[in-house]
C-alpha cells in the first residue's frame, strides 16, 4: 500500500465517507484482493488524512464483511464467504423479481430508453474488455429499475450486503461468454418490460441472477485462496 499513488479527496465533503467509498470500490474491483493487509497509517498517508477517518471506514467495511479486523494485530481484506454470497443473492433475487413484475405492469416513462442506453454502453465496454467500467454500467442498469420502482432505499440495502457476491461476479466476469450472457439477459429483461409481460420479465431476471452462483464451484477451484467455501 505504501507504494500506491496518493488519492485526492473532495475537501468540501467529510473524509470518512470518501475513504469508505474508495476502499470499498477497490475491494469490490479486486484491486485489493482477499488477504491484503491494510495498514492504517499507510492508508492515512495515501488519502492525506489522519487515522480517525481511516479507522471509521475500516469499521464500516468490517460491518459489511469486506475486511477482517484483528485487534492489536492486523486488518485484512476478507476472503469471499460463499454462504454470505448466497444469502445476499437470495435477498436481491427476491426484491428484483417483484420489482421487474411491477415495472412490467406499471407505466415507467423513459425507463426502457434508459435501459437500452446502458445496454449499448455495456456492449461497447465488453468489446474493449473494460471490465471495471462494464461492472459500473451493470450496476447502473439495475439501479435504474430500483429508481423507477421508487425503492432506491432497497438498492442501498442490497449494496451493503452484497460485497461477497459482487466479488464473485467480478472474478467470473472475464470468463469466455460471460459479458455476452449478461447483455442477452439485460436485453431480455428490457424487452419484457417494454412488452408489459411480467412473467417473461421475471423469467429473464431469474436466469440473469443465477449465472455466477451456478459457476461457484469452478470459481472456488480457480481461486482457492480467495474464498471460504
ZASE-368753 format. One record per residue (C-alpha): residue number from 0; chain; x, y, z. Coordinates in steps of 0.1 Angstrom, whole numbers, padded with zeros to 4 digits. Layout:
@nr: NUM kette: A xx: X yy: Y zz: Z
...
END
This chain:
@nr: 0 kette: A xx: 0000 yy: 0000 zz: 0000
@nr: 1 kette: A xx: 0028 yy: 0024 zz: 0007
@nr: 2 kette: A xx: 0039 yy: 0024 zz: -0029
@nr: 3 kette: A xx: 0004 yy: 0032 zz: -0041
@nr: 4 kette: A xx: -0003 yy: 0067 zz: -0055
@nr: 5 kette: A xx: -0019 yy: 0093 zz: -0033
@nr: 6 kette: A xx: -0057 yy: 0097 zz: -0036
@nr: 7 kette: A xx: -0072 yy: 0132 zz: -0037
@nr: 8 kette: A xx: -0103 yy: 0137 zz: -0016
@nr: 9 kette: A xx: -0130 yy: 0164 zz: -0020
@nr: 10 kette: A xx: -0122 yy: 0188 zz: 0008
@nr: 11 kette: A xx: -0158 yy: 0201 zz: 0008
@nr: 12 kette: A xx: -0170 yy: 0166 zz: 0020
@nr: 13 kette: A xx: -0163 yy: 0147 zz: 0051
@nr: 14 kette: A xx: -0132 yy: 0125 zz: 0048
@nr: 15 kette: A xx: -0145 yy: 0092 zz: 0063
@nr: 16 kette: A xx: -0173 yy: 0085 zz: 0038
@nr: 17 kette: A xx: -0149 yy: 0092 zz: 0009
@nr: 18 kette: A xx: -0123 yy: 0068 zz: 0023
@nr: 19 kette: A xx: -0150 yy: 0043 zz: 0028
@nr: 20 kette: A xx: -0162 yy: 0047 zz: -0008
@nr: 21 kette: A xx: -0127 yy: 0044 zz: -0023
@nr: 22 kette: A xx: -0117 yy: 0014 zz: -0002
@nr: 23 kette: A xx: -0150 yy: -0004 zz: -0009
@nr: 24 kette: A xx: -0146 yy: 0002 zz: -0046
@nr: 25 kette: A xx: -0110 yy: -0011 zz: -0046
@nr: 26 kette: A xx: -0121 yy: -0042 zz: -0027
@nr: 27 kette: A xx: -0151 yy: -0049 zz: -0050
@nr: 28 kette: A xx: -0129 yy: -0044 zz: -0081
@nr: 29 kette: A xx: -0104 yy: -0068 zz: -0066
@nr: 30 kette: A xx: -0077 yy: -0041 zz: -0068
@nr: 31 kette: A xx: -0073 yy: -0051 zz: -0031
@nr: 32 kette: A xx: -0076 yy: -0089 zz: -0032
@nr: 33 kette: A xx: -0086 yy: -0111 zz: -0003
@nr: 34 kette: A xx: -0058 yy: -0113 zz: 0023
@nr: 35 kette: A xx: -0043 yy: -0079 zz: 0015
@nr: 36 kette: A xx: -0030 yy: -0063 zz: 0047
@nr: 37 kette: A xx: -0045 yy: -0028 zz: 0053
@nr: 38 kette: A xx: -0022 yy: -0006 zz: 0075
@nr: 39 kette: A xx: -0040 yy: 0024 zz: 0090
@nr: 40 kette: A xx: -0010 yy: 0047 zz: 0088
@nr: 41 kette: A xx: -0002 yy: 0038 zz: 0052
@nr: 42 kette: A xx: -0039 yy: 0044 zz: 0042
@nr: 43 kette: A xx: -0039 yy: 0077 zz: 0061
@nr: 44 kette: A xx: -0008 yy: 0088 zz: 0042
@nr: 45 kette: A xx: -0023 yy: 0077 zz: 0009
@nr: 46 kette: A xx: -0055 yy: 0096 zz: 0015
@nr: 47 kette: A xx: -0039 yy: 0126 zz: 0031
@nr: 48 kette: A xx: -0059 yy: 0123 zz: 0063
@nr: 49 kette: A xx: -0055 yy: 0114 zz: 0100
@nr: 50 kette: A xx: -0060 yy: 0078 zz: 0111
@nr: 51 kette: A xx: -0095 yy: 0086 zz: 0125
@nr: 52 kette: A xx: -0115 yy: 0086 zz: 0092
@nr: 53 kette: A xx: -0095 yy: 0055 zz: 0081
@nr: 54 kette: A xx: -0105 yy: 0038 zz: 0114
@nr: 55 kette: A xx: -0141 yy: 0047 zz: 0108
@nr: 56 kette: A xx: -0141 yy: 0034 zz: 0072
@nr: 57 kette: A xx: -0125 yy: 0001 zz: 0082
@nr: 58 kette: A xx: -0151 yy: -0004 zz: 0110
@nr: 59 kette: A xx: -0179 yy: 0001 zz: 0084
@nr: 60 kette: A xx: -0162 yy: -0023 zz: 0060
@nr: 61 kette: A xx: -0159 yy: -0048 zz: 0088
@nr: 62 kette: A xx: -0196 yy: -0045 zz: 0094
@nr: 63 kette: A xx: -0202 yy: -0052 zz: 0057
@nr: 64 kette: A xx: -0179 yy: -0082 zz: 0059
@nr: 65 kette: A xx: -0153 yy: -0068 zz: 0035
@nr: 66 kette: A xx: -0125 yy: -0066 zz: 0059
@nr: 67 kette: A xx: -0115 yy: -0087 zz: 0090
@nr: 68 kette: A xx: -0102 yy: -0066 zz: 0119
@nr: 69 kette: A xx: -0079 yy: -0084 zz: 0144
@nr: 70 kette: A xx: -0073 yy: -0060 zz: 0173
@nr: 71 kette: A xx: -0037 yy: -0053 zz: 0181
@nr: 72 kette: A xx: -0027 yy: -0074 zz: 0151
@nr: 73 kette: A xx: -0038 yy: -0065 zz: 0116
@nr: 74 kette: A xx: -0067 yy: -0057 zz: 0093
@nr: 75 kette: A xx: -0071 yy: -0078 zz: 0062
@nr: 76 kette: A xx: -0093 yy: -0077 zz: 0032
@nr: 77 kette: A xx: -0117 yy: -0106 zz: 0039
@nr: 78 kette: A xx: -0120 yy: -0138 zz: 0019
@nr: 79 kette: A xx: -0152 yy: -0142 zz: -0001
@nr: 80 kette: A xx: -0177 yy: -0161 zz: 0020
@nr: 81 kette: A xx: -0198 yy: -0183 zz: -0002
@nr: 82 kette: A xx: -0226 yy: -0186 zz: 0024
@nr: 83 kette: A xx: -0229 yy: -0149 zz: 0027
@nr: 84 kette: A xx: -0229 yy: -0146 zz: -0011
@nr: 85 kette: A xx: -0258 yy: -0170 zz: -0013
@nr: 86 kette: A xx: -0278 yy: -0150 zz: 0013
@nr: 87 kette: A xx: -0272 yy: -0117 zz: -0005
@nr: 88 kette: A xx: -0282 yy: -0133 zz: -0038
@nr: 89 kette: A xx: -0314 yy: -0146 zz: -0022
@nr: 90 kette: A xx: -0323 yy: -0111 zz: -0010
@nr: 91 kette: A xx: -0315 yy: -0094 zz: -0043
@nr: 92 kette: A xx: -0334 yy: -0120 zz: -0063
@nr: 93 kette: A xx: -0364 yy: -0117 zz: -0041
@nr: 94 kette: A xx: -0365 yy: -0080 zz: -0044
@nr: 95 kette: A xx: -0358 yy: -0078 zz: -0081
@nr: 96 kette: A xx: -0383 yy: -0104 zz: -0091
@nr: 97 kette: A xx: -0411 yy: -0083 zz: -0075
@nr: 98 kette: A xx: -0395 yy: -0052 zz: -0090
@nr: 99 kette: A xx: -0394 yy: -0063 zz: -0126
@nr: 100 kette: A xx: -0430 yy: -0076 zz: -0122
@nr: 101 kette: A xx: -0441 yy: -0041 zz: -0111
@nr: 102 kette: A xx: -0422 yy: -0024 zz: -0138
@nr: 103 kette: A xx: -0437 yy: -0046 zz: -0165
@nr: 104 kette: A xx: -0472 yy: -0038 zz: -0152
@nr: 105 kette: A xx: -0470 yy: -0001 zz: -0144
@nr: 106 kette: A xx: -0460 yy: 0028 zz: -0166
@nr: 107 kette: A xx: -0424 yy: 0040 zz: -0161
@nr: 108 kette: A xx: -0419 yy: 0068 zz: -0186
@nr: 109 kette: A xx: -0384 yy: 0068 zz: -0202
@nr: 110 kette: A xx: -0372 yy: 0037 zz: -0184
@nr: 111 kette: A xx: -0370 yy: 0014 zz: -0214
@nr: 112 kette: A xx: -0350 yy: 0040 zz: -0234
@nr: 113 kette: A xx: -0327 yy: 0045 zz: -0204
@nr: 114 kette: A xx: -0321 yy: 0007 zz: -0200
@nr: 115 kette: A xx: -0314 yy: 0004 zz: -0238
@nr: 116 kette: A xx: -0289 yy: 0032 zz: -0235
@nr: 117 kette: A xx: -0270 yy: 0014 zz: -0207
@nr: 118 kette: A xx: -0270 yy: -0018 zz: -0227
@nr: 119 kette: A xx: -0255 yy: 0000 zz: -0257
@nr: 120 kette: A xx: -0228 yy: 0013 zz: -0233
@nr: 121 kette: A xx: -0221 yy: -0021 zz: -0219
@nr: 122 kette: A xx: -0218 yy: -0037 zz: -0253
@nr: 123 kette: A xx: -0190 yy: -0012 zz: -0262
@nr: 124 kette: A xx: -0173 yy: -0018 zz: -0229
@nr: 125 kette: A xx: -0174 yy: -0056 zz: -0234
@nr: 126 kette: A xx: -0158 yy: -0053 zz: -0268
@nr: 127 kette: A xx: -0129 yy: -0034 zz: -0253
@nr: 128 kette: A xx: -0127 yy: -0057 zz: -0223
@nr: 129 kette: A xx: -0131 yy: -0028 zz: -0199
@nr: 130 kette: A xx: -0144 yy: -0050 zz: -0171
@nr: 131 kette: A xx: -0144 yy: -0024 zz: -0143
@nr: 132 kette: A xx: -0165 yy: 0000 zz: -0164
@nr: 133 kette: A xx: -0187 yy: -0028 zz: -0175
@nr: 134 kette: A xx: -0195 yy: -0036 zz: -0139
@nr: 135 kette: A xx: -0203 yy: 0000 zz: -0132
@nr: 136 kette: A xx: -0227 yy: 0000 zz: -0161
@nr: 137 kette: A xx: -0242 yy: -0032 zz: -0149
@nr: 138 kette: A xx: -0249 yy: -0016 zz: -0116
@nr: 139 kette: A xx: -0264 yy: 0014 zz: -0134
@nr: 140 kette: A xx: -0288 yy: -0009 zz: -0153
@nr: 141 kette: A xx: -0302 yy: -0024 zz: -0121
@nr: 142 kette: A xx: -0302 yy: 0009 zz: -0102
@nr: 143 kette: A xx: -0324 yy: 0024 zz: -0129
@nr: 144 kette: A xx: -0350 yy: -0002 zz: -0121
@nr: 145 kette: A xx: -0349 yy: 0004 zz: -0084
@nr: 146 kette: A xx: -0352 yy: 0042 zz: -0091
@nr: 147 kette: A xx: -0382 yy: 0037 zz: -0115
@nr: 148 kette: A xx: -0398 yy: 0014 zz: -0089
@nr: 149 kette: A xx: -0394 yy: 0040 zz: -0062
@nr: 150 kette: A xx: -0373 yy: 0018 zz: -0039
@nr: 151 kette: A xx: -0338 yy: 0033 zz: -0040
@nr: 152 kette: A xx: -0335 yy: 0026 zz: -0003
@nr: 153 kette: A xx: -0336 yy: -0011 zz: -0011
@nr: 154 kette: A xx: -0308 yy: -0006 zz: -0037
@nr: 155 kette: A xx: -0287 yy: 0008 zz: -0009
@nr: 156 kette: A xx: -0296 yy: -0021 zz: 0014
@nr: 157 kette: A xx: -0287 yy: -0047 zz: -0013
@nr: 158 kette: A xx: -0254 yy: -0029 zz: -0019
@nr: 159 kette: A xx: -0244 yy: -0030 zz: 0017
@nr: 160 kette: A xx: -0248 yy: -0068 zz: 0020
@nr: 161 kette: A xx: -0236 yy: -0078 zz: -0015
@nr: 162 kette: A xx: -0198 yy: -0075 zz: -0011
@nr: 163 kette: A xx: -0192 yy: -0112 zz: -0013
@nr: 164 kette: A xx: -0214 yy: -0120 zz: -0042
@nr: 165 kette: A xx: -0202 yy: -0088 zz: -0061
@nr: 166 kette: A xx: -0166 yy: -0101 zz: -0058
@nr: 167 kette: A xx: -0176 yy: -0135 zz: -0070
@nr: 168 kette: A xx: -0192 yy: -0118 zz: -0101
@nr: 169 kette: A xx: -0160 yy: -0098 zz: -0107
@nr: 170 kette: A xx: -0140 yy: -0130 zz: -0107
@nr: 171 kette: A xx: -0164 yy: -0147 zz: -0131
@nr: 172 kette: A xx: -0167 yy: -0117 zz: -0155
@nr: 173 kette: A xx: -0136 yy: -0124 zz: -0177
@nr: 174 kette: A xx: -0149 yy: -0160 zz: -0183
@nr: 175 kette: A xx: -0155 yy: -0166 zz: -0220
@nr: 176 kette: A xx: -0191 yy: -0157 zz: -0230
@nr: 177 kette: A xx: -0199 yy: -0141 zz: -0196
@nr: 178 kette: A xx: -0203 yy: -0105 zz: -0208
@nr: 179 kette: A xx: -0223 yy: -0117 zz: -0238
@nr: 180 kette: A xx: -0247 yy: -0136 zz: -0215
@nr: 181 kette: A xx: -0252 yy: -0105 zz: -0193
@nr: 182 kette: A xx: -0260 yy: -0085 zz: -0223
@nr: 183 kette: A xx: -0285 yy: -0111 zz: -0236
@nr: 184 kette: A xx: -0302 yy: -0112 zz: -0202
@nr: 185 kette: A xx: -0304 yy: -0074 zz: -0199
@nr: 186 kette: A xx: -0319 yy: -0072 zz: -0234
@nr: 187 kette: A xx: -0345 yy: -0099 zz: -0225
@nr: 188 kette: A xx: -0354 yy: -0081 zz: -0192
@nr: 189 kette: A xx: -0358 yy: -0048 zz: -0211
@nr: 190 kette: A xx: -0379 yy: -0064 zz: -0239
@nr: 191 kette: A xx: -0402 yy: -0080 zz: -0214
@nr: 192 kette: A xx: -0407 yy: -0047 zz: -0195
@nr: 193 kette: A xx: -0414 yy: -0029 zz: -0228
@nr: 194 kette: A xx: -0439 yy: -0056 zz: -0239
@nr: 195 kette: A xx: -0456 yy: -0054 zz: -0204
@nr: 196 kette: A xx: -0450 yy: -0091 zz: -0199
@nr: 197 kette: A xx: -0443 yy: -0096 zz: -0161
@nr: 198 kette: A xx: -0439 yy: -0134 zz: -0164
@nr: 199 kette: A xx: -0412 yy: -0130 zz: -0191
@nr: 200 kette: A xx: -0395 yy: -0102 zz: -0171
@nr: 201 kette: A xx: -0393 yy: -0125 zz: -0140
@nr: 202 kette: A xx: -0380 yy: -0154 zz: -0160
@nr: 203 kette: A xx: -0353 yy: -0133 zz: -0176
@nr: 204 kette: A xx: -0343 yy: -0118 zz: -0143
@nr: 205 kette: A xx: -0342 yy: -0152 zz: -0126
@nr: 206 kette: A xx: -0319 yy: -0165 zz: -0154
@nr: 207 kette: A xx: -0298 yy: -0134 zz: -0152
@nr: 208 kette: A xx: -0291 yy: -0136 zz: -0115
@nr: 209 kette: A xx: -0284 yy: -0173 zz: -0115
@nr: 210 kette: A xx: -0252 yy: -0172 zz: -0136
@nr: 211 kette: A xx: -0224 yy: -0166 zz: -0112
@nr: 212 kette: A xx: -0236 yy: -0188 zz: -0084
@nr: 213 kette: A xx: -0242 yy: -0217 zz: -0108
@nr: 214 kette: A xx: -0205 yy: -0215 zz: -0115
@nr: 215 kette: A xx: -0194 yy: -0211 zz: -0079
@nr: 216 kette: A xx: -0176 yy: -0245 zz: -0077
@nr: 217 kette: A xx: -0154 yy: -0236 zz: -0107
@nr: 218 kette: A xx: -0146 yy: -0202 zz: -0093
@nr: 219 kette: A xx: -0136 yy: -0218 zz: -0060
@nr: 220 kette: A xx: -0113 yy: -0242 zz: -0078
@nr: 221 kette: A xx: -0097 yy: -0214 zz: -0098
@nr: 222 kette: A xx: -0093 yy: -0190 zz: -0068
@nr: 223 kette: A xx: -0090 yy: -0212 zz: -0037
@nr: 224 kette: A xx: -0071 yy: -0186 zz: -0017
@nr: 225 kette: A xx: -0098 yy: -0160 zz: -0022
@nr: 226 kette: A xx: -0128 yy: -0179 zz: -0009
@nr: 227 kette: A xx: -0144 yy: -0195 zz: 0021
@nr: 228 kette: A xx: -0163 yy: -0225 zz: 0006
END
